[in-house]
Amino acid sequence: MESQQMELMPVRPTWRLTWGLWWRTLLLALAAYTIIGLIVIIVIAATRSGPSEQVEVSPNWRLAWGLMWRMFLINLALGGVIGLIMLLIGVSLIPF
């Protein structure tokens, strides 16, 4: 009795397969974004050295503008890192 050997057919990517990979990549990127943000906050809080006495800071437009730009630039940098990671993962998945 001869045994027949089946040839394996290559898997053709379907929309379900690519959609699932896209969602996994997005969730991984969001998790990495959150973890990086928490690490940045912890490092800033741990290395922060301020004056020993309490200083009263009065809110004004200059302070608000500076905080807004700082938040924007940090988010832009983190988004760029996450986007680069997603791009590299996407490029590595092209053969599939």
C-alpha positions as CSV (number, residue, x, y, z in Angstrom):
1,M,0.0,0.0,0.0
2,E,1.5,3.3,-1.1
3,S,1.1,6.3,1.1
4,Q,0.2,9.5,-0.7
5,Q,1.9,12.7,0.4
6,M,-0.1,15.8,0.3
7,E,1.5,19.0,-1.0
8,L,1.0,22.0,1.3
9,M,-0.6,24.8,-0.5
10,P,0.6,28.3,0.4
11,V,-1.8,30.4,2.4
12,R,-3.3,33.2,0.5
13,P,-3.9,36.2,2.6
14,T,-7.6,37.0,3.0
15,W,-9.2,40.2,4.3
16,R,-9.8,38.4,7.7
17,L,-6.2,37.4,8.0
18,T,-4.8,40.9,7.2
19,W,-7.5,42.6,9.2
20,G,-6.6,40.5,12.3
21,L,-2.9,41.2,11.8
22,W,-3.7,45.0,11.5
23,W,-5.7,45.0,14.8
24,R,-3.0,43.0,16.6
25,T,-0.4,45.5,15.4
26,L,-2.5,48.4,16.5
27,L,-3.2,46.9,19.9
28,L,0.5,46.2,20.4
29,A,1.3,49.8,19.4
30,L,-1.2,51.2,21.8
31,A,0.1,49.0,24.6
32,A,3.7,50.1,23.8
33,Y,2.6,53.7,23.7
34,T,0.9,53.4,27.2
35,I,3.9,51.6,28.7
36,I,6.4,54.2,27.3
37,G,4.2,57.0,28.6
38,L,4.1,55.5,32.1
39,I,7.9,54.9,32.1
40,V,8.4,58.6,31.0
41,I,6.2,59.8,33.8
42,I,7.9,57.6,36.4
43,V,11.4,58.6,35.3
44,I,10.4,62.3,35.4
45,A,8.9,62.0,38.8
46,A,11.9,60.1,40.2
47,T,14.5,62.4,38.8
48,R,12.7,65.6,39.6
49,S,14.5,67.9,42.0
50,G,12.8,71.1,42.9
51,P,13.1,73.7,45.7
52,S,12.6,72.4,49.2
53,E,9.9,75.0,49.9
54,Q,6.6,75.1,48.2
55,V,6.4,77.7,45.4
56,E,3.1,79.2,44.4
57,V,2.6,79.1,40.6
58,S,0.0,81.4,39.2
59,P,-1.7,80.1,36.1
60,N,-1.4,82.3,33.1
61,W,-1.5,82.1,29.3
62,R,2.3,81.7,29.0
63,L,2.3,78.7,31.3
64,A,-0.7,77.1,29.5
65,W,0.9,77.7,26.0
66,G,4.2,76.2,27.2
67,L,2.5,73.1,28.6
68,M,0.4,72.7,25.5
69,W,3.5,72.7,23.2
70,R,5.4,70.4,25.5
71,M,2.5,67.9,25.5
72,F,2.2,68.2,21.7
73,L,5.9,67.6,21.1
74,I,6.0,64.6,23.5
75,N,2.9,63.1,21.8
76,L,4.4,63.7,18.4
77,A,7.7,62.0,19.3
78,L,5.9,59.0,20.9
79,G,3.6,58.7,17.9
80,G,6.6,58.8,15.6
81,V,8.2,56.0,17.5
82,I,5.0,53.9,17.5
83,G,4.5,54.7,13.8
84,L,8.0,53.5,13.0
85,I,7.4,50.3,15.0
86,M,4.1,49.7,13.1
87,L,5.8,50.4,9.8
88,L,8.6,48.0,10.5
89,I,6.2,45.3,11.6
90,G,4.0,45.9,8.5
91,V,7.0,45.8,6.2
92,S,8.1,42.5,7.8
93,L,4.6,41.0,7.2
94,I,4.5,41.9,3.5
95,P,5.6,38.4,2.3
96,F,2.7,36.9,4.2
